[in-house]
Amino acid sequence: MKRFPAFVAVAAAATLVLTGCGGGGGAGGESNTIKVAYQKFGNFVQLDDHMKQVKADFEAEHEGMTVELVPIEAQQNDYFTKLALMNRSASTAPDVMYEDTFMVKSDVDAGYLASLDEYVSEWDEWDMFYDNAKEAGVGDDGQIYGIPMGTDTRALWYNTQLFEQAGIAVPWEPKTWEDVLTAAETIKSALPDVIPLNVYSGKAQGEAATMQGFEMLLYGTEDTLYEDGKWVTGSTGFTDALGFIGDVYQGELGPTPEQALDKNVGTVVAGEWIPQGTLAINLDGSWLSGTWLETGTNPWPEWNDVMSQAPMPTQNGQEPGATSMSGGWTLAMGAKTKNPDAAWDFISLALNKENSQSYDIAASQIAVRSDVSEDPAYIEANPSFKFFSDIVEVTHFRPATSDYAQISNAITVAMESVMTGQQTPEEAAKVYDDAVRGIVGDENTVDAK
């Protein structure tokens, strides 16, 4: 089995699945139309640009066919809701949809996605994709529902100029959570007009809060979220992760709760706070620099001279010393499509070598095709690619279960109650444990060791 090399192993969790339609007519469209739904939000317009280019190429190659692009301008949770609403009716369901990897299994269960097995079995480019990445688009039935396009890792972005002004040595190499909080406290004292540290938190941020906020902390403890097919309850690590959130927000080391609970805060972070020098440390993803490239929505030529990255340390510096989370999105075929062959043609075009590489570079994605990851043009395109690829060896992935979305929501509720001071970490953890048992049943939980 072909596995990720060290440079791209993180792609295991990131799958972009394109799906489509064939012969008689797109779901909800004319017989010669396929409908493609995807997220267009904030600073991240690279996917929109990519879809427009693929549409033009597809229509040029398929005389008489039309691709109807449906960009959904919504934050992540709202996007999931709107996509689900579209999928409830054959008249509105997309033929191809942009699908988060953690939603694949639940959307298969809901009957929204079509299997791609018969297509990938005859696709001569399928062998270019790393086996790890292929797994991210697999349903509980073992069939493939998503095709990988790119993936990511997460770490601490920090402003070297602000660090130097605050008297903090760079390169910054925090070894523990305490080191991170100490740096934030130093910045707060030395630079009172600067937000020391941003960690996404609360219900409005949805999976951004769960994955690149909470789970970046939890997986740096001795505990985990899901183990041997059961959800872990009563863990010290869970409470400690909530404690870190409390230290940031109740300790006035982060944005105000009002700022943090604005569903558009991610756009503000990338487009304003970081380039304007009003945020010192940001726990965020490998894609962030895509906003600042020439092709991004907020070009910032100096970004690589100002910003640097540090791995997120484990809680007390225990092995392996750092942690990360990896995920990604898929493009998936709608189960209600009437034109699967045309949709597959769209998919294979969008995910060929040339288009995959151009998208991965523009969106600062870690490549999931070996021919892209090994291409010098890709490797040299972004100076942050090597750092974020190198932390693949310490990365983790979200549980790929159909009930994960509900668990994720319960985590954001716990985070918000702590960040706003409504509950202590211990109280919020207990409420979470009760919520998990209610979602999956006692028999599907296990007490932390």
N, C-alpha and C positions, 0 to 999 in steps of 0.2 A: 504493500500500500504506500502510495506516495504521500509523504507528510510535509508540513511546512518546514522550510529551512529556518534557521534562527532568525533570518531577516523578516520573515512573514508568517511565522507560526500563529500569530494572533488572529489571522483570518479565520481561524476555526469557528468563530462565532458569528462572523459577519456574512450574511448572505443577502444578495439583492435578487429578488425573484421577479422576473417579468412574466406576465401571463397574457394570453390573448385569445383570439377567436379565429375561426376559419370560415369556411364555406358559405353559409347562408346569410350571415349578417351579425353584426356586433350586438352584444347585450344592450338593449336600449338604443341602438343606432340603426342606420340604414344597412342594407345588405352589403354595401361596399365600404362600410365604416367600422373601425375598431376604436374603442374608447379607452384612453389611458389616464388613470387617476394617480396623482402623486402629491406630495406635500411641497408647498412653496411657502417658506416662512422666514421672516426676519432677514438676516444677513446671508443666509445660505441659499443662493440662487443658482448654484452650479448645476443642480439637478434639473432645474427648469431649462437652463441653457442646453444641457445634454439632451433632454427630451425634444426640444425644438429641432436640434440638429438631426437626431435619429428620425424624427417625423419627416423632415425634408428628404433625407436619404431614402427612407422607406417608400415614400410616395413617388420618388423618382424611379425606383426599381419596380414598383407595383402599379402599373398604369390602371387608372380607374378606382384605386383604393384611396381612402381618406383616413387619416389618423386624427381623431378628435382628442386634443389634450384637455385634461380637466385638472388644472393646478388648484389644490385646496389650500387656501391661505389660512392656516390655523396652527396653533401651538400643538404639541404632540398629542396630548390627551384629546383635544378637540378634533384633531385629525382622525384619530381612531374612531371617535364617535360618528363623525360625518361619513367615513368610509363604510362603517357598519350599516348606517342608514341607507347608503347607496346600494349595498349588497342585498338588502331585504327584498328588492323588487327587480325582476328581470328587465323592466323598462329603464332602470337607472343604474344597474350593476355594471361596473367597468369590465372590460375584457382583459385589461392589464392593470395591475395595481402595485403601488409602492408599499411594501409590507415589512414591518419590523420583525426581525428574527424571533423575538420572544412572543410574537402574536401568531406565528405560523401554525402551531399545533391547535391553539384554541380556535383559529379561523377555519382550519380544516374540520374540526369538530362541529363548527357552526354551519358547515356546508358552503363556505364562501370560495374555496380554492379548488382548482382542478389539478389532477396529477399530471406531471410532466414526464413520467417514466418513458413513454413510447417515443418522445421526442429526443431526450438526452441519449437514449440507447443508440440512436442513429446519427448523433451529432459528433462529427470528428474533432471538434474543439473541446469536448467535455473533458478529455484527458489533460488539458492544460490547467484545469482547476484543481487546487489542492484538495485531497480527500477530506481533510478536517473541515474545510469550508463547505463542501458538499453536504456534510452532516447537518449544518445549520438550517437547511431547507427541507429536512426530512420530517414527515409526520409520524404519528404513533404507529401507523400501519406499515412503516418502512418505505413508503413511496416518496418521491421527490416532488416538492411543491414550490421550491424556490431555487433560483440560480444566483450564485454569489457575484457581487460586483465590487465590493471593497469592504474593508473592516477598519477597526480603530483600536487604540489603547488610550489610557488616561493617566495623567500625572499632574504635577504642580507647575504651572506657568508662573514665572516671577519677573518683575521689572528690575533689571540690574541697576538702573539709574536711581530708582527709589531706594533700593537696598544700600547703595553706596552713600546716599544722602542720610540714611538712618544709621550708618556705621556698621552695617552687617556685611561681612566679607562675602565676596563672590569669587568663584562659583559657590553657590549655597548647596550644602549637602546634608539636609536634615536626616537624622538617624532614628528619631522617635516622634510620636505625636507631640510630645512636650516641646521638642525642638521647633516644630511648626508653630505651635501656640506662642512660644517665646519670641519667635521672629515677628509674629503678628502684634504682640504686645509692645515690642521695641518700636515698630513702625507707628503704632497708635500714639506712643509717647513722643516720638521724634517728629512725626508728620501728621498732625491732628486733622488735616484736611483730606487725608488719603484714607480710603477704605483698606484696612490691612489684608483681609482674607475673605474670599468668596467661596462658599460651599453651597451648591444648590440644595434647597430644602423646601418641604411643604407640598401640599396637595396641588397647587397651581403648576408646579414644575413636573409633576407626574414622574415618568421614568427617569428623567434627568436627575431628579432628587434621589430616587431610589438607587439608581445604578452608579452615577458618578459622584453622588454624595454619600449616601448611607453605606452601600456595598463596598465602596472604596475604603471605608473605615472597617466594616465588619470583617472583611476578608484579610485584614491586617491584624486581627486578634487570633486567639486560639480556637475560636468557634466559627461556625459556618451557618448558612441559611437553610440548607437542604442536604440531607445525608441518607444514603441507602434507601432512597425512595420515600423518605418521610421528611416533613417540615420540622425543624428544630425549634423547640420552645424552651424558655427559662434559661437562656444562655447569658453568661456574664458579658461576653463580647457584644451582644445585642444592646445591653444596657450601657456599656461603656461607649459604644458608637453614638448612642443618643446623648450621652454625657458630653462628647466632643461637640456635637451640634449645639448643646446648651452653652458650652464654654464660648463658642463663636458668637452666638446671637445674644445670649444674656450677658456675656462679657463685653459686648459692644466692640467685637473684633471684626465683625462682618457688616454687610449692608443692614439697614434697619429692617425689621420684619416686614414693614410695609413695602419696602423696595424688593425684598426677596420674594414676596408673595405675588408680585406683579408677574403675570404669565409671560410678559415680554422681556423679562430681565435678562435672558440670554442674549437677546439682540442688543440690549444696552451695554452689557458686559463687553461683547466683542467689538461693537461699533463705536462706543463712546468711552467707557471707563478705562479700558486698557490703552487704547491709542492716545487718550488725553492724559494719561498718567495719574488717574484718580483711583486706581486699584493696584495694590502691590502684588498680591498672590491670588491665583485663581486655580482651583481644582477643576480641570476641564479636559477635553479630548484632543486627540492628535489632529483633528480636522480644523482646529481653531485658526491656524495660520491661513487657511484657504480664504478667509474673509479679507485678509490683508494683502493678498497677492494682486498683481495687476489685473487679473481677471475677476477678483472678488468685488464685493459690494462696497468695501471700505479700504481701498488701496492705501497701504502704509509702507512705503519703501524702507523705512528704518526699522521695521519690526524685528528683524533678526539681530540688529545691533543693540536693541533695547531689551528684548525678551529672551529669557532662557528657560530651561526646564530642569526639574529635579524629580526623581521617582518619589511617589508617595511612600513614606516609610511605614513599616509595621509599627504596631502600638508601642512596644518597648524595645524595638530594634532586634527582635527575635528573627531567626531564619525564616524566609530567605532574605530578610532585610528590607524588602520593598514589596509593593503589591500594585496590581492594576486590574481593570475590568475591560473586557472586550465584548463588542456586540456588532451590530450592523443591520442593514436593511435589505429587503429582498424586493424583487419585482415578481409578482405572482399572477398566475392566470385565473381569471374569474370563473367559477364553476358554472355560471349561467351563460357563459359566452356561446354564441352560435357560430363562431368563426375561429376555431382553435388553430387551424393551420396558418392563417394570416397572422394571428397573434404570435405564434412561435417564430415566424419569420421576423417579426418585430423584435422579439427577444434575442434571437441569435445575432441580429444586426447590432442591437444595442450593446451586446456583450461580447462582440468580437474583439480581437486583440487591440486594434486601433482605437475603437471607441472606449473600451475598458481603460486603456492607458490614459487617454485624454481626460476622462472623467476622474480617475484616481489622482492625477496630477492637479487638476483644477479644484477638486474637493478635498485635497490632502488626505486621501484614503490610503490605507495599507493594502497593497495589491493581493488578490487571491488567485490570480493566474500566474503560473510560473514564468511564462514568456514575458509578462509585464514586469514582475518583480526583479527579473534578471536583466532587464533592459537598462543600459547606462543612462538613457534619456530620462527614465523614470527615477532612478536612484539620485541623479544629480539635480532633479527639478526642484527639490525643497530641502533646505538644510536641516529641517527637523525630522525628516523621514527616518534617518538612522537611529536617533534617540528613541523615537516611539516604537520602532521595530525591535530595538534591542531589549525593551522591557517585556517583550512577548513571553519570555521565559518565566515571568512571575505573574502572568495574567490569569484571570478567572472568568468564568462565564455564568450567566444567569441560568437558573434551573429551567430546562426546556420542557415545561409542563403546561397543560391547558389551564390550570388554575393559578399560574404565576401572576397574571394580570391582577387578580383580586388580592393576592398577597402583597404585591407591589403597592396597591392602593392603601392597604392597611399600614404599610411602612410609612408612606407619606403622611398619613394621619398622625402616627406616633411622632414623626419628626416635627410636624407643625405644632403639636401640643407642647413639645419641649422648647422649640425655638421661640414661641410666644409666651412661655412661662406659665401656661395653663396646667401643666403636669410636670412632675419630676421625671427623670429618666426611668426610675424604677416603676412609677405609676404608669407611664406610657408603655413600658415594656409588658406589663401585666395585661393592659388593655389589648395590646397587640396579640399576646399569646391566646387570649380568649377569642379574639377575632379569627385567628388562624384555625382554632378548633371548630369554630362555627362554620368556616368555609370548607374545610377538608374532612372534618370529623376526627375524634380522638384517635381512632385507629391509624390515621395517617400522620400523626405527630409523634415526636420522640423527645424526651427530655435531654438537654445538653449533658454531655459527659463531664 
